[in-house]
Amino acid sequence: MLACPCSAFNLRATATPAKPDVSNPEPEPKVRKLKGSPQLNRWYRARALRSGQKLERPSNRTGALELNPSAQRTSDTLSFESTSTTYDGDREVEATASGKPIYMVSDGTGWTAEHSVNAALGQFEHCLVDRGCPVNTHLFSGIDDVETLMEIIKQAAKEGALLVYTLADPSMAESAKQACKLWGIPWTDVLGPITEAVAAHLGVSPSGLPRGAPGRTFPLSDEYFRRIEAVEFTIKQDDGALPQNLCKADIVLTGVSRTGKTPLSIYLAQKGYKVANVPIVKGVALPKGLFEVDPEKVFGLTINPLVLQTIRKARARSLGFGDEARSNYSEMDYVKEELELARRVFAQNPIWPVIEVTGKAIEETAAVILRLYHDRKHKCSMPRISKRY
């Protein structure tokens, strides 16, 4: 995540000037300077350090927010004059604006807001890949008081950011909405509309309490312990270990090396599925248990040979092997032979679905596997993944 370039701006109001009273002149209103809170500044610095950006101190300090008290009492048009800065502790630091900012604010973990934004950004890959429309996303999680919320929205106004929020407390959500209207910030309430729709459907009012709020408890349910058990099982079954336990798995993945079996297994395990993965390696016999388990549990993974060779070369370099140290592992002939071996294994077991993982994210492959898994388990006529609460 990139550092937040903070922009200082002057807040002014344009109003019809009144005729001066010569007999009783009023003193000029004093200009009050506001700055972001030290805590918010530290968040900016932490993000910059995590992204590897070098923070340079400017020779002069800029970036104070000038607020004319008389402008607060009017509803006139607001004008913004910005300069690109970021924060180093309590000091402001110059930075280069490298993309349009999107602020994601949540009173919980921010998972919903972050994944919603990522899903939406997937529709703009055609311009994000070549930086035709660069975007910087900034996540603020655990925001449970209005003061901090206003600091963040104020900073979003400085940067001209889009604000996306998931706030369970209706008063917090309304405060965010009104502040965005006041400062002219585009905003999207992700949680509000769906919560209202579910409330109308169930005929029950929502609690309005964010996760982790005092008085709100989450007992450790059976589902929670199933997820923990699934993760433990999957780790022990990684890379063909303990083949005698294949019959205990909910899902079995098989394919040649570097087709993403391990990360896919862990991702599925976190959703509560016990997963085992079995590698297909030239010259190594597959375990008998793979052909004895329910074939509807087994899923084959395949990949484009050129992509696989590239991945394997990168893997070899990460292990310290130079280009001069030639290995069959990343040679095209060997790659093609292993993929052909996998193809023959899959052909001998036609019940196993074979999934092409080239160019797919782990989440996309997992979605295909779970849809097929549930279709087979529940004999659904329509593709779905059902869950009872």
C-alpha positions, 0 to 999 in steps of 0.5 A: 500500500502506498503512502498517502500524499496529503494535500494542504488546502485553504478553505474559503467562502465567496459571499456578497460583500457587505458595505463597510460601516465606517462609524463602527468598523469590525475587526478582521476575523483571525485565521485559525490553522488546523493540522491533522492529529499526530495519530493520523500522521503516524498512520501515514508514516507507517504506510509510507514505510511499509510501501518502501517509500523514502521520506524526505524532509522539505526545507520549509513547512507547508500544509496548514489548513486555514479556516476562516471562522466567518466562512463556517457561518455561511453556505457559500461555495468552497474552493480548494487549493492543494499542494502535494505533501505527506507526513513524517511523524508530526512534520509534513513531507513533500510527496509525489501524487501517483494516483487517485486516492480511495479511502476505505473506512470501517469500524471493524476489520475493513474486509468488506470495504477492501474486497468491495473496492478490489472487486470494483477495481477489477473492472478497470484492469484495462487502464490500471495495468499500464497506469493509465488511471493509477489508483492508491487505496488506503484502509482505515480500520477500527474507526469507532469514534466520530472525531477520528472519522472526521479527521480521516474525512478531512484528509480525504477532502484535502486529497480529493479522495473517494470515500468508501465506508462500512459503518454499522452504527447508523449515527456514524454512517450518517455523520460520514454522509453529512461530512462528505456532503459538506466538503464535497467528497464523493462517497459510497456506503457499502454496508448501509443499503444491504443492511436496510434490505435485509432488515426489511426482508427479515422484519427485524431491526439491525443492532447497529453495533460494529464488530468488537463493540462492548457488550457484543460477544461472539461465542466460539461456534462449531463452525469456528472450530471446524475452520481451525481443524480444517487448517490444521488438517490441510497443513499436515496434508500438504505436498502429498504428506500422509496419503493414508488420510486422503479419505478424510479430506473434503477436497483433494487437489492434484497437479504438477508442481507450481500449479498453486496447490498449496496456496489454494489448499490454505485458502479453502481451509480457511473457509472450513474445508479439509484439503489434501494436495498430491503432486504429480511428479515424473518418475514418482508413483502416485499414492494408491489412496488417491484412486481409492477416495471418492472421485467426486472429491478430487480436482485436477489442476493444469496450466499453460507450459510457458507460464509454468516454465516462467514460474519454475524459473522464478522459483529456482532463482528464489532458491539460489540457483543461477541461470547457469545451473540448468535443471530439468525442473524448469526446462521446457521439455521436462515441463511438457513431459510432466504436463503430459503425464498429468493429462494422462492421469486425468484422462484415466479418471474422467470424473475428476474435473480438470481446472485450468489455472493459467491467469486465474487468481487463487480466489477465482480457482477456489470459486470454481472448485467450491461451486462444483463441489457443492453442485455434486454434494447437493445435486443442485440443478442451479450452480450455488454455494449454500450455507445456513446461519 
